[in-house]
Each structure stands twice: as structure tokens, then as C-alpha cells.
Amino acid sequence: MKILILGMGNPILTDDGIGLMLAERIRGRIQGADVAVNAMIGMELLDDIIGYDRLFIIDAMTASGLAVGTM
């Protein structure tokens, strides 16, 4: 089974870049999983995810009324 962990975000904005930073930190630490980062959205993601059986996405957003770290 092919597994991809995909970190999403904007490298220019530090708060939106957390997905990119976390993905880089776990690169090579999870046996059997590939790690990639991408700042694109929509159809541009298809090139990264084609061929994988499982996909885990790391991303962040802000929302009013929620505590930091809410999932």
C-alpha cells in the first residue's frame, strides 16, 4: 500500500505554512510513507496524489470561535 503525507500551505505566510513545516519535520520518520509539500490548490494536487492508496493531508486555517489546535 502506497501512503502519502502531504503538507499544504503558503511558505510566505508563517501561520499558513504550518502544514509545510510539519511535513518537512516528519520526512523520513514514518516508515513506508512518502512525504511531499505543496502550496497549490485544486486540480494542481492531482500530480502529487496519483498512484497512492492512502493520503494524509496536513493543513491549517483560522476560524473565529474555535480554540487553537481544534481539529
Secondary structure, 3 states (H helix, E strand, C coil): CCEEEEEECCCCCCCCCHHHHHHHHHCCCCCCEEEEEECCCHHHHHHHHCCCCEEEEECCCCCCCCCCCCC
